Amino acid sequence: MGDATAAALAADSANVEAKKTVKRDALMAIERHWQSDWKEKRLFEVDMPEEVCASPEELHEKYPKWMGTFPYPYMNGTLHLGHAFSVSKIEFATGWERMKGKRALFPFGFHVTGMPIKASADKIAWELETFGPNFEVPEESLDGGEDLSDKINDMSVAETPKAGGNFRAKKTKVIAKSGNAKYQFQIMRALGMSNEEIAKFADAEHWLKHFPPIAVDDLNSLGCKIDWRRAFLTTDHNPYYDSFARWQFMRLKEMGKIEFGNRHTVWSAKDGQPCMDHDRQSGEGVAVQEYTAVKLEVLEWSTQGGQIVSAVPELTGKRIFLVAATLRPETMYGQTNCFVGTKLEYGFYQSNKDDEVYVVSERAARNMAFQALSPANGQVVKLAAISGQAIIGSRVNAPLSTYNTGVYVLPMENVLASKGTGVVTSVPSDSPDDYAALRDLKKKPEYYAIEPQWVEGFEPVPVLSTAAYGEMSAPTLCDKLKINSQKDRNQLAEAKDAAYKEGFYNGTMSIGDFKGMSVQDAKPLVRQLLIDRGDAERYAEPDGLVISRSGDECVVALCGQWFLTYGEPSWKALAKKCLASMNTYGEDTREQFEAKLDWLHEWACARTFGLGSKVPFDERFVIESLSDSTIYMSYYTVAHLLHRSLDGSEVGPLGIMPADMDNHAWDYVLLGRDLPAGHSKAAEFAELRRSYLYWYPVDIRSSAKDLIQNHLTFFMYIHTALFPEREWPRSVRINGHLLLNGEKMSKSTGNSLSLREACDRYGADATRLALADAGDSVEDANFEESTANAEILRLHALMEWVTDALKALALSEQSPDEKAQVNDVVLCAASTPFSTADRVFDADMDKLTLAAGAAYEATMYRNALKSGFYEFLIVRDRYREVSCASGMHPALVR
């Protein structure tokens, strides 16, 4: 084939492709024109009125305002369509409030506090040092790599191999940018970066410079009505925001809302610091579960167990305890036996006492090592291993049990090594699981390979009494729910829940030191009794798997830390009052907040490293990422007056320098406290104060549902601590996560779409319509690409009709007593009285306008789209059909 022929074929192919997208391209040309016009005119830069009124209320009445915010995204990658979906809720509301004549403010910022950026930068630095500037990786080190392609927008990776690992000099190859990604540089390559570009990301600051401008461009491409003058970065990279964050912490500490003490917290041993939600690669929302670790001393080993123990010199002369983790210490009076998993492996671990050894799972031993239950902090001393099967038949002392000569260790089918200690103490009177398992063992001792005497005579003991189930909750519920064996897992789960709730809330102790006392009151007392007697320890673990950004499986550590006293009764009452006053746009959201407020307590708010502002009263630490972002919406009200660049390097119009914004300044601007006499910036600060009072409070905060469990609840707490009630947030709107074509978005399956890709593929308007159509509730929504494509056709057809209608209207104005027609648009004479068809269409438009307005007020944008667009087109087409002979009325068409 000659060059000319090839060129001709290529040109033909290009023409075919251009024809396929001609309608989309026409729409996008319009979008680009008007987006450029908006930017040139600074259309979305909104300021407070110049007029000074006696009060903020009077100013608001004369000049209505509205302020909506979206939780600023983390800048370790580009924005994806899920970001766009949550952003769209504020974006649509901003347009609606503007149409109502309000000064509608949509500000936007960028979050860079915490571990993700620092961890990823450290990985790039390690990979450069290990593999060189071309990232040439020994081939065998590629084996077993984790598929991290789903994390491209999240920028989190698996654990970096330790320096000095075994990388033998074999044939090397540079990894292609697609496929499974084991290393951080592979993720960056998948974003289209060269080796030279990737190397720059070894410096954490480069992330801060690279991704925020991309996010600005992407949001502008969607046509968002954002006042970019107010944008900023968090951490000390912006000295203005840094002073704001430090001021907030100083005032909270002075109020007693921040304290220091030993607390159980999720902990990354590799990072050497707490690992809270934003520091996690997985396990966001997983909390600390606190147990009572009951110590069951071995009185007599089984034959096999005894042989193992006698063969380990380090165990000679030691007291050996099976340690069982329980959530119900008050029931220990009813212990009849102890369970272990026959297929699990246990270890003999040296405790914090020289003469005591604990038999637990390896996971539990690791947690205990960070809770002062091992010889030294973080030290796990394993003396020997033993299988669960080898422990069966051993006799142990069960503290508080009425069977005071000892109970036996028995097998149980569903003991997990991933929860608790792997040892389960048995109270068959009040635990349906224990009752069902013990009953199975009594029925078929030979099947379970146990001696009959290990279970004979060990009957359930009345421990507590309830009105619903008497003194034997477990047997009663097992009979009621027809539970036949320990294999009936669903029924047992239901029975367990019922037994616990009834026992805790309505139970009375039937036995022991606190007989006659309510279970709620007795529970902590029995726990403390066991601890004081040396029969138990405090123990905690993550209530699920947590992996840090550096790839470490986290534990729970007992450590000295700064923490916010969330959950303190009087503060919780204020947060609940704030929630009661807010519009949540649905009871589902309100109920989720209520549950979180009931549960939340004490939040570790400082880290030893990572990006962040220094804790002002203890500069060994930086402020944690979910703790510097609770009231930053107030910062938007003055940011544009303080600085005009993300990092604060460009000073704002009032000439206020970072050093000017000390604690006294923020006290005055945000709290209205007096400035020191003769302050040199009094006039400038008065402008800041006036701007704050005009724009605050936040009218609506919109977010995905996963932030209820942390940020949005903290948001309520801190507002009630620092601000007067009139400045508390007015509403919170929650949406579900976004599916793409009915499936979870995933890079590895190819089912993913970034914000930029959507705008490039469908244009801004079709993307916006598809986002509105995706859904509004707290349930997961669905962005259908077929919908976006259909919107392109619908919009283009509308554009053609409007073009023809405008031409026809121009003709009608020139000759008002004559019909006018341009293509399919036929108009009657402008002087013609309204016909029945005209009046019906006029009424239809009124009806749909009211329906669309109601939907906008309720933030139900799918309904607004239906009433304000789809059904408008339907009634227009119906009107056009019935008026095809006489023509549509020009007044209505206009």
N, C-alpha and C positions, 0 to 999 in steps of 0.2 A: 504494500500500500504506500502510495506516495505521500509526501508531506502535505501537499495541498488537499488530498482526499481526507487525510487524518484531521486536518484543521477544519475542513468543512463538516465532518461528522461531529467533531467536538463542539462546533458552533451550533449545529442542529440540536445536539443534546442540551446545550445551555439554554437554547430558546425554548425547548420543551419544558425544562425545569422552571424557567421564568414564567411561562404561561400557567404552570400549576400554582404559582404563588402570586399571580398578578393582583388578585383581590386583597390578599393580606398585605402585599407591599404598598398598595394604594392607601390602605388604612394606616399603615405604619408611617407613611410619609406625612399624613395629617398629624399623627401623634407627635412625631419629631418636631414638626413646625410649632405646634402649640406648647409643647414642653419647653422648647427654646424660648418662646415668647414669655411663658410664665417665669422662667429663670431670669430673663432680661428685665422684666418688670418687678421682680422680687415679690411675686404675688402672694406668697405664703409666709412672708415675714410679717408677723403680727405684733403690734406694740400696744401698750396700755394707752388710754386716752391722756391727752395733755392736760385736760381740765382737772382741777383739784376739787374734790368734794369733801363734805364734812365727815363722811364715813365710807368704808368700802361698800357697804350695802347700797348707799345712795349712788355711788359710782356704777355699781353693777346694774342698778335699775335704769340708769340713763344710758349706759353703754354695756349691754349684756355680753358676758364672756362665756367661753367654754374651753376647757383644757382636757385633752385626752392623751393618755400615755400607754406605751407598750414596753414591757421589760426589755431593757437594752440587751442586744445579743452579745454573746461572747465572741471575741475577735481572734479565734484560732482557725478560721476558715471562711469560706464564702457563704452567703445566705442561701438557704434552700427553700423549696416551695412551702414547707411547713412554717418557716418564718413568715413568708408572704401571707399565708392564710391567717395567722394571728394578727399580723400588721393590718390586714385588710379590714378587720373589724373597727379599728380606730380610723383608718383611712376613709371608709364609707361614712362613719359618724361625723368626721370632720367636714366632709362635703355637705352633709345634711344640715349641720349647725351653721355653716356659712350661708346656705340658702335661706335659713331662718333669720339672717341678719346679725348673727352674733360674731364677735371677734373670736374665731375658732383657732385654737393653738394646738398644733401637733408637733411637739419637740422630739428629738431623738438623740441618744447617746450610745457609747460603745464601752462594753465591760471588758477589762483585761486583768482584773484582780484574780489571784489564786495560782493554782498549780498547773493547769493544762498547758499554757504557753511555755512556762519555764521548763516543764518536763519534756515537752517536744523539742525545745531548743537544745536542751542537754543531750537528747538522743541524737540530734543532728551533729552536735559537737563530737560525741563519742564515735559516731559512724564515720565522720571525716578522719578522725585520728586513727581509727582501726582499718578502714577500707581505702583511704586516700581520696583525693579530690574527684576521682571518676567513679567512686563507690563500687570498686571491683571486689566482689564478695566471693570467697572460696565456695565452690559449688556445693560441697557437702553441708555448708552452714545454711543453705536454703531449705533443706529438708525439714518438714514438719512446721513450716511457717504458718502462722495464723492468717486466715483471710481477713484482712483489715479494710477491704475496699469499702465496706459500709461506713467506715469511720472517716472518710475523706472530709466530710463537712464538720466532723467532730474533732478530728486531729488527735485522737487518742490511740495509743498503740500498746502492744504487749510489752512485757518486760524486756529491757535492753540486756543483751548478754553481758556478763561481767568482763571487765578488761582482763586480758591474759588468758582468755578462753582458747580452746584448742582449734586453731585455724591453720591447718597444715598447708604447706605450699603446693597446692595442686592446681590443675587447670582452673582458671577463673573465667567468669563471664559477667557482663554488666546486665543487671536485671531489666527486662522490658518494663515499661510503665504500666502495663495492664497485667491482670492476673492477680494471684494471691500476693499480698503485701506483708512481708515479715518485718520490714524496717521502716523507720520514719521517712527516709528519703524516697522510698517507693511510693508512699502516699503523696508526697510532694510532686513526684514525677507524674502521678495520675492526674494532677491538677494542671499538667502541661508545662512544668518548669524544667529548665536546663540544670545541669550539675552546678554551673556557676551561680545560678539564682538560688538553688537549694542551699549552697554553702553559706549564704548570707543569713539564713534562718538559724544558724548556730548562735546568733546574738538575739536574745529575747526581744530587744528593742525593735529589731527589724520587723517582727510580727506586728508590732503596734503601728508601724509606718506603712506596712504593705496592705493589710486587709481592710482597715476602715475606709480609705478612699474608694476601694472597690465596692464596698457595701453602699456608700453614698451614691455611686453611679448606678448600681443595680436598683436601688429604691427609686431613684429618679426615673429610671427606664420604665417603672411601673406607674409613673405619674403621681407619686405620693405627694401630699400637700404638707410637706415638712418644712419647718423653720430651721434651716441648717445653721443659722447664727448661734444657736443654743447648744450645738453638739459639743461633746467633750469625751476625753478618755478618763477612766478612773485611775487610781494609784497615784504615787508621787511623781509620775511622769507629767501630770498636770498639777502644778503647785496650788492653783486655786481650789480644785476639787480635793486635793490632799488636805488643805486646811479645813475644808468643810467636813470631811470624814473624821479627822482628828478631833475637831470641835464636838461633833456628835458623840464620840466615845467619851470624851472628857465629861460632858454634861450627864451622860447616862451613868457613869461611874459615881459622880457626885450625888446622883439621885438614888444610889444603891441598886441600880438595875444591872450593873456589871460587878461581879465578885471574883475572888480568886480562891481556889480550894481544890482538894482531891476529889475527882469525879470520874466515873466510868465514862469512857468515850471511845468511839470507833477510832482505831489507831493504825497507822502504817508504820511497821517496824523499819522498812527500808527507807522511808522518808524521815522517820524520827519525829513525827508530829501527828496531830489528829487528822483524820480523813473524813471531812464532812461532804455533803451532797455534791457540790461543784468540783470537789477534788477527785471524784470517782470516775473510773472508766466504766464500771457497772455497779449496780446495787444502790442507785439513788433512792432515797426514801427508807432504806433499811436502817432500823434504829437499834439501840442497845436493849437487850433483854436481860433483866436481872433475875438471878436465881438464888435459892438457898442451897448450898452444896453440903449435903448431909454425909457425914463420915461413918461408914459402916465397917468397923474393925473386924478383920478376919480372925475368927476364933479357932477354926479348924479347916484346913485345906482339903479339897478333894484329893484323891490319890494322884492324879496327873498334875494338878496344881502344886501339890506338896513337893513332888519330884523336881519341878521347875524351880521352885523357891529355894530348896535345899542346895541346888546346884549353883546358886549365885551368891558368892561370898558377901557382896555389898548389901545383901538383904538380911544377913545374919544379925540378930538382935534388934531389928527394926520392927516397929508396929506398922502393919500394912492395912490400909483402908481402901475399900471400894468406895468411891465418892459418887454419890447420885445427885444430880441437879433436879430440884423440884421447884415448882411455882406455888406449891400448896403446903408450906411447912406446918400449918395448923392441923393437917391430917396425919402427921407422923405417928400419933398415938395408935393408928390402925394398921401399921405395917405388918404384913404376914410373910413377906419374902422379898427377894431382890431379883431383878431380871437383868440379863445381859444378852447380847446377840451372839449366837454360837459361831457365826461366820466372820465376826469382827475381830480385829487384832487390838489388843490393849497393851499398854506399857506400864512398867513400874517406874514412877517418876519421883525423884527426891523432892520433898516439900520444903517449905521454909523453916521447918523444924528438923533438927538433926536426926531425931529418932523416928520420924514419920515418913512413910512412903505412900503415895497415892496411885491407885490403879484406875486409869481413865484412858480415853481415846487420845491419840496424838494431837488432834485439833484442840481438845479441851486443855491439854497440858500446855500448848502454846499460848492459849488465852491466859491461863493461870500464871504463866511466867511473867506477864505484864501487869499482874494484879497483886504483887507482893506475896504470891503463894509458892514461889520457887526459891532456891538459894540466893539468887541475885536477879535484879530486874532484867527481864528478857532472856534469862538463862534457862534452858530446858535441859535437865539432867536425867537422861533415860538410863535406868540401871539394867533393865531386862525387858523382854517381850513375852506375852502370853496370849493365847487364843481364847476367845470367849468360851469355846467348848471345854477347855481345860479348867475353867473356873466353876463350871456347873457342879453342884453338889457340895460346894464349900459352905460352911456355916459362918454367919456373920452376926455381929451385934447391931441391932436396929435401934438407935436412940429414941427414947420415949415409948417404944412399942410395948404393948402389954405382954407380948411374947418375949420376956426378958432373958430367957436362956439362949436366945439366938434364933435366927431364921435362915432359910437356905437360899442359895443362889440358883435360880431356875432359868430355863431358856424362854425367850420371847421372840416371835417372828419379825416384828416390825421395829426393833431397836435400831436407831440410826446413829452412825458415827458423825453425821453432819449436824446434829442437834444435841445440845446438852453434853453430857460427859460420856455417853455410851453405856452408862449404868443407870438403871431405872428402879427406884424403890417402889414397892407395890402396896397400895391401899385399896383393896377390892370393895370396901364399903362405899367409897365415894369416887372411884375412878372406874368407869365402864370398861376401859381397855384392860385394866388390871384384873377386874372381875372375870371378864371373858377369857383372858389368858389362863388364869388360875383354874377356872372351871374346865377348860380344855385339858389341862395337865392332870386334873383329878380324874377326868373321864378316861383318858388314854395315857397313863404313865409310861407304858411300854412303847407306845408310838413315839413319844418324845424322849425316850431313853433316859428316864429318871427313875429313882427309887421311890416307891409309894410313900415311905415314911417322910420324905421331904415335903409332902403336901398334906398328908393325913393329919387332922387335928388343927390345921391352920385355917380357921374360919374368919369371915369378915367380922370386924369389931365396930360397934356403933361409936362414931366419932363426933358427928354433928347431926343436928335435927333440923328438918325443914318442913314447912306446912305441906308442900307439894309432894314430897317423896319420903317423908318420915326419916328414920335414922339409917336407912340403907338406900341411898340415892342410886348407886350403881346397879344393884340387883333389881330394884324397882324399874329403872329405865330400860334395862336389858330385857326384862319380861314385857314391858309395854311396847317396845319397838321390835319385839320378836328377834332379838339378836341371838344367834345360835352358836357363833364361835368368833374367835379373834380375827377371822378372815372377812367378817362383815364390816368393812371399813367405812362405808358411807353412813350406815346406821350408828356405828360407834362414834363417828365424828359428831353427829347430831346429839347423841346422848352425852358425850363429853361436854359439849357447849351448854346443854341444858343443866347438867349437874353442877358445873362450875358457877354459872350465873345464879342459880337458885341457892346454892350453898353460900356463895360470897355475900349476896345481897339480902338473903332472908334466913340464913342459917344461924343456929345457936350451938355453942360447944356443949357436947354431952359428956365429956370426959376430961381429965387432966387438970392442970394447974389453973386453967381459966374457964372451968365448967360454968355454964350459965351465961357466959359473955357472948355477945354477937361475934360472928366469924370475922366481920370487918375489923372489929376492935382487937380481937384475939390474934389475928394473923401476924402483925408485926411483933407482938409480945412473945409469941411462940418462937418466932425466928430469932429474936434477940436472946431468948432463953437457951436455945440450941448453941448459938455462937458463944455466949458467956460460959457455957459448960464445956466448951471445946469440942462439941459434937458436930459443928457445922462451920462453914466459912461463907463469906459473901463471894459470889461468883457471877460473872456476866459475860456475854458473848454477843456478836452481831446476830440479829434475828433474820439471817439470810446471808448469802455470799456477797461480799464487798471486795472489789478489786480497785486498787488505787490507780491513778494516772501513770504511775511508774511500774504497774504490773504486779504489785504486791497484794497477796491475799491478806486482808486486814483482820485484826483481832480487836478485842476490847482491852483497853489499858486503864489502870487506875493511876491517874497522874495529876500533878498540879497544873491548873490551867485557868485562864480567864474565861468566864462564861456569863452569858446573859441569863437573867433569872426568869426566863419565860415560865409561865405556869404558877408563879407566885399568886396567891388567891386574889389580892386586891387588884393586881395588874391584870390578871385574867378577866376579872369582872369588867374592867374598862374596855378590854379588847372585845368582850362579848357585847358590851353596849355599843361599841363602834359598829360591829357586825349588824346588830339589830337596826341601826339607823341607816345602813347602806342598802341600796338596790342591788340585788344579786341576779336579777333577770331570770329567776327560776329557783324553786325550792331545793332541787338537787344540789345546786351549788351551795346554798345556805347550809344544808345538812352536812355536806362535806367539811365546810369551815367549822361548824359546831363540833364535829367529831375531832377535828384536829386541835381545836382549842382545848377540848377536854383532855387530850392526850399529851400535848406538847409540854415539855419542861426542860429547862437548863440546856443551853446551846453553847458549845465551845466556839468562841468568837475570835481566836487569835491563832497564828501559825508561826513557826520558827523560820520558815523561808517560803519562797514563792513571790509573786508580784503583789504589791499592796502598799497601803499607807502604814507607817509605823504606829503602833499603839502608843498614844501620847504619854501615858503614865508608866509604860514599860517597853522601851524601844528595842528590847531583845526580840520582840514579836511584831508581826505585821497583822493587820486586820483581815479577817477571813472574808472570802468572797461573797457570802450571803449576809454578811453583817455590815458591809460598807454600802449596801444597795437597798436600804429600807425606806429612806425618805428623800432619795435623790431627786424625786419629782419636784421638790421645793427648789432644788438647785437650778432647774430649768427656768424658773421665774426670773433669775438674775444672771444666768450664765452669759447671755449676749451682751450684757453691760460690763462684765468682768473681762472677757477675752473673746477673740474672734478666730481662734484656731483650736484644733482638738487638744493640743498639748499645752495650751495657755501661753505659748510664746509670743503671740500677737495680742497686745494689750487692748482692752475694749475702749469704747468711746468716752468713758468717764475718767480714764487715766488712772484707775485703781491698780496698784501693784500687788503681787501675791503677798508681800510682807504686810500690807495694810489689812489683809483679811485675817486678823487674829481672832481669838475667842470673843473678845468684846465686840468686834465687828459683827460676827455671826449672831451673837446674843441680841444685838440691836436689830439686824435685818430680819431674822426669823422669829425671834421671841418678843421683840418690842421692848427689850430692856434698855435702860439709859446708857448712852455712851459716856466715857470719862469726859470730864469738863474740858472744854477747849480743844476737842479732837479736830485734827487738821482736815479730816475727810468727812465732816459732818454733813455737808450739803450733798456730796456724792452718795453717801450711805443712805441719806433720806430718799434718793431716787431708787436705790435698791429696795428699801423697805416698801415704798409705794408700789413698785412693780410686784413684789411678793404678795402684798395684800390684795392687789387687783386680781392676780391669776389664781391664788390659792383659795379654796382647796382644789384637789384633783376632782374633776367631774366624773371621769370614768377611767378605770385601769383595766386593760384587756390582756388576757394571757391564756395559754394552754393550761389544761387541768392539772398537769404535773406540778405546777408551782403552788398549788393550794397547800401542799404538805410542808413547804418551807417559806419561800420568799413572800408570798401574799399574806400568809399569817403573820410573819415578822413585820410586814408592812403595816398591819393594823396595830400590832403591839407598840412599835416605836412611835407611830403617830400619836397614840393616846398618851404616851409617856412625855413627849416633848411639846405637843401643840394643844391649844385650847380646842374645845369641842367643835366650834364653828369651822375649824380648819382641818377636821378629820375628813378622810376620803368619802365621796358621796356614793360611789358605786364601783363594783367589780364585775366584769363580764368574763365568763369562762367558756372556752371552746374545747372541743375534742381534738385529738391528733388527726393529721391529714393522711388519708390513703391516696394512692395514685392508681387509677383504674381498678379500684376495688381491692388492691393489694397493698401490704405494707411497703413503704419505699425502701429500696435496698440496692446498693451499688453492685453487690455480687450477683444479683439476679438481673441487673440491667433495668430494674423498675425504679428509676429515680429521675428527678428533675430539679435543677437549681432554679432560683429566681431568674437569673440572667437567661438561662436556656429557655424558660417558658416565654419570656418577653421576646426573645429572638425568634422563637418558633411560631408564636401565635400573635404577637403584638400585645401592647399593654391592655387595650380595651377588651379583647377576647379573653385574655388571662383574668382580668378583673371580673368579668361576667361569670367565668367558670369557677372562680373562687367564691363568688356570691352564691352560685348554684350548688356548691359543695355541701353546705349544711351549716346549721347554727347551734345545735344543742351541744351538751357536754359529751355526747357520744361521738365516736370517730366520724369524721366527714370524709367525702370522697371527691377528689378532683378527677373528672373524666376528660381525657384528651379529646374524645369524640365530641364532647360538649364544647370545648374550646374551638375545635374546627367548625362546628355548626354555627358558633357565634360569629366567626369570620364571615360566613355566607350571609347570616342574618344582618350583620352590621353593614356589609357592603350593599345589600339590597336596600336597606334603609337609606344609606347615603345617596344612592341613585334616585330613590323616590323623593327625598328631600330636595335634591338638586332640581329635579323636574318640577316639584311643587313650588319652589321659589321662583322659577322662571314663569310658571303659570300665574302666580300671584302678581308678579310684575306686570304681566299682560292685563290682568284684571284691574289693576290700579289705573292703567292707561285707558281702559274702556270699561268702566264700572257697570254699564248697562248691557254688556255682552258676555256670553260664555267664553271661557278661556281653556285651551287644552295644550298640554305638552306631553307627548307620548301617551302614557296611560293615566295621567293626571287630568281630570276633567272638572272644571269649576263652573258653577252657575254664576249668573250675574251678581255682582256684589250687592246690588240694590234689592235682590230677591228676599222676601220675608222667609223666616225659618219654616221649613216643612216639618212634618212629624218625624221623618228620618233624621233631620238636623237636630231636633230637640232630644231625640233618643240618644244620638251620639254625644251631644253636649252633656246629657245626664250621665252617660257611661264614663265620660272623661272625669266628671266630678267625683263619681263613685270610686273610680280607680285611684284618683289623686288622694282622696281621703284614706283609702286602704293602704296605699303606699306610704303615706305619712305615718299612719299608725304602726306599720311594720318598722319603719325607721326609728320611731320613738322606742319601740320594744327591742331594737337592735336585731331584728329578725330579717336578715338581708336576703335570704332566699325568697321570703314572702314579698319583700319590697321589689325584688327583681320580677317576680311573677306579676304583681299588680302594676308596677310602674313601667314595665317594658313588654313582657310577653303578652299580657292581656290587652295592653294598649294597642299593640299591633293587630291583635285579633279583632278588636272592635273597630279599628280603623278600616281593616279589610272588609268587614261586614258592611260598614257604612259606605265604603267605596262601591261595593257590589249593588246595594239597593239604590245608590245614587248614580249608577252608570249612565242613565239616560238624561236625567235632569242636571247632574253634576253636583259635586260637593260644595258646601258653602265656603267662600274664601275666608270668612271670619273664623270658622272652625278649623280650617286647614292651617291657618296661620298659627 
